[in-house]
Amino acid sequence: MGDINENELLRIMIWTFKVSKIKFEYPADLSIIIHPDKIDKIDIFSLKEEEE
């Protein structure tokens, strides 16, 4: 099994919340804290484009 990179891991985390059976009250906010050592490895803009 191959390694998973930071972008893939973040996408999986977001997807897990989307498909979760836990119902959040609207409007709900999700905060994901990214360690400063990892922030340069994540393409935040590509994640935003996927949401639109």
C-alpha positions in Angstrom: 0.0 0.0 0.0 1.4 3.4 -1.0 1.9 6.4 1.2 -0.9 9.0 1.4 0.2 12.6 1.0 -1.1 15.6 3.0 -3.5 16.8 0.3 -5.1 13.4 0.0 -5.4 13.1 3.8 -7.1 16.4 4.1 -9.5 15.6 1.3 -10.4 12.3 3.0 -11.0 14.2 6.3 -13.3 16.6 4.6 -15.1 13.9 2.7 -15.6 11.9 5.9 -17.5 14.8 7.5 -19.6 15.3 4.4 -20.8 11.7 4.4 -21.0 11.3 8.1 -24.4 10.3 9.5 -23.9 12.8 12.3 -26.1 15.8 11.6 -24.8 19.2 12.4 -26.9 22.2 13.0 -26.9 24.7 10.2 -24.8 26.7 9.9 -22.0 24.5 11.1 -18.3 25.3 11.0 -15.4 22.9 10.8 -12.0 23.9 11.9 -9.0 21.8 10.8 -5.7 22.7 12.4 -2.7 22.1 10.2 0.7 21.9 11.8 3.1 24.7 10.6 5.5 22.0 9.3 2.8 20.7 7.0 1.1 23.8 5.7 3.5 24.3 2.8 2.7 20.8 1.6 -1.0 21.4 1.2 -2.6 23.1 -1.8 -5.5 24.9 -0.1 -6.6 26.5 -3.3 -7.1 23.2 -5.1 -9.3 22.1 -2.3 -11.4 25.3 -2.6 -11.8 24.8 -6.4 -13.1 21.2 -5.8 -15.9 22.6 -3.5 -17.2 25.0 -6.2 
